[in-house]
Amino acid sequence: MNAPPRTPADAAEPADPPIYTSAYELSARIRNKELSAVEVTEAVLARLEAVNPRLHAVVAVRAEGALADARAADALPPEERGPLHGVPFTVKDANESADLPVAYGSRPFTGYKPGFESESVARLRRAGGILVGSTNMPEFGLRITTDNRAFPATRNPWNTDYSPAGSSGGAAAAVAAGIAPLALAADGAGSVRAPASACGVVGLKPTRGRTSWAPASQEQWAGYVVNGPVARTVRDTALMLDVLAGPVVGEPYGLPATPSGTFPAACDRPPGRLRVAYTCTPPHGAVVPEVREVFERAVPAFEALGVEVVEAAPDLGGLLDPLLTVIAANVAAMVRGVPPEHLAELEAATLDIALHGERLGAVDYCAAIAAAQNRAAEVLRFWTRYDVLLTPTLTVLPPPLGAAPAGAGFQERWREYADWLAFTYPFNITGQPALSLPAGRAADGLPVGVQLVGAPGAEAELLGLAAAFERAHPWADERPRLG
């Protein structure tokens, strides 16, 4: 989909070290007593107060609780300090916390207090992270733009006339705007990677089972949804993944634990002689010229890192129809949990998906799962010949605020969304790790990301290659002007 002309982005704003310092460096500076956790948290909360009224990235804030946690962190002896000691972070409005309401982007759930904490949130806090708030998302994560009936639409920090994409748009916008260096997000069809691309930050969808979804009442989209980190740098992404990774007893896809420090250490190793395949041809839809131009500049930049770069691609066809069946069935199950008197508060598009799901039978669902598994096995054979696949992340630039597919029904709307996400959703079904990193900006200044896809379990390989690219083409000093 070709977006309309855009106005030039604002110039980068001046550095503000407490805000834009990386999580990795913040933790070190707090340990060395160059900064206190309270100072950092106060700076983040001040930034949130200053820019969130324009962005609407954060929908719930725990200012007093965050400051209390920061004071407690400063009082801890050195031997009790974790790898994220004193580092502020946000969580997506789909990740439950004992200290924040969670709405799942849905008006009927506004103000809901779950009374428990998801394992991923708990791990970040046990590692010393300071939870400051939750970030916006579309209702149940069902759109690629971050707007809903519960909260104001989230805006892209680089140009507030545009969306940060979705569904983790609030998370990516908050990180890009300096509200916090780290954000916990979730990705079911590109929901971490798409907004990371749109906001000029790093977003990782880990291997299925690498991070926990517990506690949960159901498998999210047949296991296609995975919690993942959003950060401004590759090393921060690796640091956050290191904390999040590890199995929980009873989860169906849990992977064995990795030794502590595995993922940050990967950022220091040269990528070696990896075989990197690349393609700018999606399985359906088309890549807009602005994205293609940035991608074509990125390909030789990867080759300059000493890796072997070859134009090649797996056949990613045949995965969309099974995905749409799985989404519809899962949304129908979620909507059944909404009290009848609140059904009218759901968005029409959500109800449309749920009605489609209600019409499906068990045979339809089982056939979709089987078809997806069979196609996924065929796709994965590509990684027996290549180590990494390089693609654009999104096929389009960040959409204007209010942009929506023209289709009247669920299937039609989602096929257009799928054109935007043509390079991302297949790897939720195959379960592979996929990482979006900034590769440049279009002529109008809006960010464009590229995606690295690895074999199952190969997060360290992806992080090492991404870190090498970041060293050669740094982006962390480029910041949107928000005042």
N, C-alpha and C positions, 0 to 999 in steps of 0.2 A: 504494500500500500504506500503510495507516494504521499508524504505529508506536505501541507502547504508551506510557503516560504516562511522563514523564521528570521527574527531580528538578531543582530549580533549579541553574543554573550558579554556580560560585563567583564572588565579587567579583573585580574586576580587581586584579592584584598591583602592587606599587610599581614605578616606573620603574627600569630598570637600563641606563643609556645605552650602555655598550659592547656590550650584547647587543641591545637593541631600536632602536638608531640605524639609520637607513636605510642601504642600501649606498651610495647617492648621497652622503650626508653623511659616511659613514665614509671613503670614498675622498678626499673633500675635506679632512677633518680629518687624515688620514694625510699627504697632500701638504703640508699647512700645518704639520706636525710638532706638532699638538695631541695626536695619538695616534700610536703606532707600530703597524706591522703585527703585531709580536710581542704587544703588549698586547691587541690585538683578538682574535688567534688564541687566546691564553691564556684570555681571557674566554669565547670560544665553546666551547673544549674543557672548561672548568670547568662551563659550563652543560650541555653534553652529558653529562658525568659525573654531574651532579646529577639531571637529569630523564629521561634515556633509560632507566634501569632501570624507570621507570613506564610510559613511552610505547612503548618498543621501535620507535622511528622509524628509528634508524640501526643498520645491521647490520654495518658494517665501518668501522673508524676508522684513520686514519693520523696519530696525534698527533705523533710525532717528525718525520715527513715534513712535516707542515703547519707545525710550528715552524721547521724548517729552511728551508722556502720563505718563511716570514715574515721570517726573519733576512736572507735574500737580497734580499727585496723592500725592506727598510729600507736596505740598502746600495746600492740602485740610484740613479744620478743622476737628477734630475728629468726630463730629456729622454727617459729610457728607461722611464718609468712609464706604464702603460696605464690605460684608463678604469675598470678594476676593481682598481686597485693596492691590495693588502693586504686585499681583501674576501673573507671566508670564504664558501664555497659547498659544497653537497652535490650528489651525482649519484644518480639512480635506479639501482637494482640491475639495470638493463637497459642502462646506458651504460658501455661498457668504458673502463677506465683502466689505464695501465701500472703503477700503484702500489697497486691494490686488487683483491682477488678479486671476481668477479662470478658470481652464482648464478642470476640471472633469476627469483628467488623459488622456485627448484626444488631439492629435495634432491639429485638426481643431479649437479647442477652446483656444490654447495657447495664452496668452496675453489678453484674453477677460476680460474686466472690466464691471462688472454687473451694477454698479451705484447704488446699494442698498445693504442692509445688512440683512442677515437672522435673524429671531427673536432670535434664540439660540445664535448666535454670539453677538447680541446686548445685550442680558441679561447678558452674561459673562462680557461684557465691562461696563455695568451699575453697576455691582456689584464690580467694581474696578479692574477687570482683565486687564492685559497688553498684547495685541495681538502682538506676535512677528513674526509669519509666518504661512504659510500653508504647509500641509504635503502630501506626495505622495500617490497615489492610482493607481490601474489598470484602464484602460479605462472604464468609466461609472461604476466602481466597479464590473466588471464582471469576476474577477478571484480571486483565493485564494492566489495568489502571487502578490507582489506589483511591477509590471514592466509594462511599456507601451512604446509607440513610442515617447512620448513627452519629457520624462525625463529619466535619468539613473535609473536602477533598485535599489530599496532600499534593504539594507543588514541588516541582523540580528546582533545586537550589541554583542551578546554572541559568535558568530562565523560568520565572514563576508563572509564565503563561503556558507551561508545558507540564506534563505528568512525569513523575519519577518511574513510570511503568509499575509493575506489580507482579505478584501480589504483595511482596515485602517492600513496597515502595517507601513506607515510613521508615523502615530500618535503614535503607540505603540513603535516603535524603538526610536522615539524622547524622549519619557518619560523614557524609560529604560536607554537611554544614557545620561540623565541629561540635555537635551536641554531645557526642561521646565517640571515643575511638573504636569501640566494638559494638556490634549488634548481633543478637541471636535471631535468626530468621528460619524460614522453612520453605522447601522447594518441592512442588509436586509436578510441575511441567516447565519450570524455568523461573520460579518465583523468587529465587535468590539471585540467579545470574542475570535475568532481564533488568531488574532495577539497578544492580551493580553496574551494568553496562550503561544504563541511562543516566546514572549519577556520577560516573567517573571514579568508582571505587572497585574493590576486589570482592567477589562473592564466590563461595565454594559450595557446590552440592557434593557431599561426600558419597562414597560407596554405600549402597544400601546396607544398613546394619552397622555402619561405623559409629554413628551417633544414636543416642537413645530417643525413643518416642514415648517412653513410659512416664507416668501411668496413662493408659489410654483405654477407652472402651471398645475400640475397634482398630483394625489395621487401616491406616490412612491410605485410601485409594490403592488397595491391594499391595501396600508397601512402597508405592511410588513416591510418597512424600517423605522427605528426609530433612532433619534439622541441620542447619549449616551456618557458618560464620560469614559476617560481612565486616570488612575493615578497610582502612585506607592503604595498607601496605601488605605485601605478600607475607612478610615475617609475622605481622600481627595476625593474619589469617591462620598461619601455621601454629602460632602460640595458642590461639583460641581452640583450634581443632585438637591440639594436644590435650587440652583440658576436657573437651567434650567427648573424646573418643573412649570407647570401651563398652563391653556388653552389660546388659542387665538380665538377670536370670528370668527366663520365661518369655523374652522377646523372640519373635520367630526368625529374625534375620541377624541376630547379634554376631559380630565378628570378634575374633580373639583380641585381647588387649595388646597394644603396642607399648614398648618400653618408653618411659617418660623421656621427653626431649626428642623423640624420633622426628617429628614434623618440623620443628624449628631448625634442627641440625641439617635437614635436607636443603634448607635455604642457603647454606654455606658451601654446598658441594657444586662443582661445575656440572653442567648437564651431561657431559660426555657425548658419545656418538649415538644419540638417539635417532631413530628413524621417525621423522615427523611427516605425516601425510597432511595435505591441506586441500580444502575445497571451498568455493564460494557459491556452489550450486545447491540450493536446498532441495529436499525431496518434493516440495510443492511450493507454490508462490514464487516470489522473486526478491532479490536483494536490491534495495534502492541504490542509485548511483553514489550517494554520499557515503554510505556504509561500505560499498565496494571499494571506493577510493582509499579509505583508511585501511581496509583489510589488505589491499594490494601493496600498500607501503609496509605493512607489518610482516608479510611473508619473507622478504629478503632480510629484514631485521632479525628474524629468528635464524635464518641461514647463517648470518654473521656470527651467531653464538657458537658455531662449530658443530651444529647438528645437521643431519642429512634431511633435506626437505624435498618431498616428492608430491606432485599433484596426483591425488588418489582419494577415493571416498568409499565408504560402505554404502550399500543399498539400504536406505532408511524408510523405504515405503512399507505400507501395510501395518503401521503401528497406530495410526490415528483413530481408526474406527474402534479397535479394542479399548483405547484410552477413553473415548467418549462414553462407551458403555459403562466402564468402571466408574467414571466420574458421576454419571447420572444415577447409578445404583447407590453410590455412597452418599450423594446429596439427598436422595430419597430417604435413606436411613437417618440422616441427620435431622431432616425436617420432621420426621415422625416424633422426634424428641422435643419439638416445640409445642407448648400447650396450645390447644385449639383456639383459645381466645386471643393468642398472640400471632397467629398465622398471617393475619392481614398486615402485620408490621414487617413481614419479610418482603424483600424486593421482588418485583414481578419476574425478573430474570431467574432468580433463585427458585421460585415456585415453578417456573416453566421447566427447569432442569429436573426438579423433584418429580413433577408429573410424568416427564419422560421416563425417569427411573422407575416409577411405580408401574408403568406399563411393561417393563421388562420382566421376563421370567427367569427362573433359576438356570434354565438351559442357556438362555442368552448370556447370562453372566459367566457361566462356566466356559462357554465357547469363546468368549472374549478373552478370558484369562489364558486359555490354552493357545489361542492364536497369538497373543502377545508373547507368551513364553517361547513359542516356536520361532517367531520372527527374531526375538531377542537373541536366541542361541545362534541364529544365522549371522546377525550383525556382529556379535562378539568375536566371530572367527577372524574378522578384519584385524584384531589386535594380536593375532599370532604372526602377522607380517609387519605390522607397524607398532611403534610404542605409543605414539600420541597422534591425535587428530586435531588439526587447527582449523577453526571455522570462525565466521562472524558470530557474535552472541545473538543479537537481534538482527532481523532482516531489514528493520526500519529504524528511523531515528525516534527518540522519545516522542510519544504522541501528544498533540495539543490537549489541554484540559478539556474534558467533556467528550473526547473522541470515543466512539463506540462503533462496533461493526453494524452494518446496515441490515443484516439478516433478521427476519421476524421471529425465527424459532431458535431453540437451543443449538441444534445441529448446524444451522447456517451461521449463527454468531460465532460458535466455537471453531468452525473451519477457518474463519477469517483470523481469529486469535491465533490459531495454529499456524497460519502463514507467517505471522509475526514471530512465532516461537518455533519455527520449523527446525532450527538447529539445536533446540534445548530439550523439548519434551521427549524425543526418542530415548534419551539417556536416563530419564527417570524410569522408563520401562526396562531397559537393559540393566539398570542398577549400577552403572559405572560412575566414577568420580568425574566431575566436570567443573572447570574453574573459569570464571570471566575476569579479565583484567583490562585496565584501560589501555587503549592503543592509540588514542589521539582524539581529535575533535573535528567535527564537520566545519565547513566554512562559516556557519552561523554560530559556532562555539559550543554546540551541544555535544556531549561526550559520546564516543563510540567504543565499544569493547570488543575484544576477541575472546574466543573460547578455546580452552585446551581440554581435551577428553582423553582419559587414560584407561588402561585395562582395570578390571575390578581390583580394588585394593591398592592401586598405584598412586595414592595421594602424594606420597613423598616425591615420586618422580615428577608429577605435575608441579608441585611447589618449587622444586629445584629449578625446573625450566622457567617457570614464571618469575622466580627471583632473579635469575640471570637476565631475563628480558627487562625487568624493572631496574636493575643496576645499569644496563646500557641505555635505557630510555626512562628515566625517573619521572614520576608524575605527582608525587605527594606534595610538592610545593605549589601545585596549581590548585587554587581554591576559588570557589564562587564568591562574588561580592554580594553580601547581604546586609552590610552596615553594622 
